[in-house]
């Protein structure tokens, strides 16, 4: 780790930062880093398209590639690889395709240590008592790169509380044991007590992993706080350095800028998922996680998802979700006890997070040519044709927040659910 490097940041409590302000922070950071011949940039993927990570990656690539060999490995975790079109949309067309490396969470990792079950037991209050193996992409620890810059957005998160920092490496470039273990740990500790908090059981596991197993990795972080405004990314903060303090500063701003306290719970929430950003329920169900605390008992969440084509990011996960569905904690834990998910604990964790536990109805509005009404209902959701949903709720022309439809129906609109947390 590069713990002794100087931290640099810029932030605003209102409005947004300019690109030049962000570049100044990056320039100061680069001046303080040791010279490196081979550099790995680890940005988010297209599912974090409003993170400002693409802009930062492009700027760093062009600055650094003049003097070093630079590669880009998106922190995809279990997500599918980005297509060339997605690379161009997110990072720009002038980063050559051959510069990109793909992380395969099944094949590309090496074990570096274990977080003991006793430690997991302690931080979870006895809810999770098993060891969690730590695996990372071999490029992180085999000396392939002299410098690794991890780039990502800090935002409320259902598993870890506030996303990014060490999660970008230990999960984004991690392997099955860590992904499975931390997802289940988070699920057992109740996402509604975790989301939006800096110190959580899963964050403690990542802290342990970094302290014990990444101490010799030449790793620094670039963290952002951002939102979507009129279809574009608004950058509110950028924080650079190598210590946990960088994450804490970013998380403090994210709490102020990304968490909305609603004065009362909503009977109906209408959330919209950008089609180019969300193609599966695995990532799209952020619409459920981030709004659930503002929906009243007996209410409804309508997720308008024109780009959804399936449930999981890979055939293994997709098949398990289609088979068992989203039916709440007791049902899912019973399946776990029967051995329904060998080596795939992240899947039941996702199923738990993605259920309303019977408290409110979840309706998915999709293109029936991509996902059928039968498929949607089989997993436990209600179905609506996306054309009908957009005709009824033309969200692209609506403002976020409380809206009253022509017939008097009151709804709460959330146009970018992945970028925040709403509490009632």
Secondary structure, DSSP 8 states (H G I E B T S, - for coil): --TTS--EEEE-SSS---HHHHHHHHHHHHHTS---SEEEEE---GGGTTSSHHHHHHHHHHHHTTTSEEEEE---TTS----HHHHHHHH-TTS-GGGEE---TTTSEEEEEEE-HHHHHHHTTTS--S-EEEEEEHHHHSSS-SEEEEEEE--EETTTEE--TTHHHHTTTB-HHHHHHHHHHHHHT-HHHHTT-SS-HHHHHHHHHHHHHSTTS-EEEEEEEEEEETTEEEEEEEEEESSHHHHHHHHHHHHHHHEEE-SS-EEEEEEE--TTT--BHHHHTHHHHHHGGGEEEEEEEEEE-TT--BSSSSHHHHHHHHHH-S--HHHHHHHHHTTTTTT-HHHHHHHHHT--TTSSEEEEEE-TTTS-HHHHHHTT-EEEEHHHHHHH--GGGS-SEEEE-TTS-EEEEES-GGG-EEE-
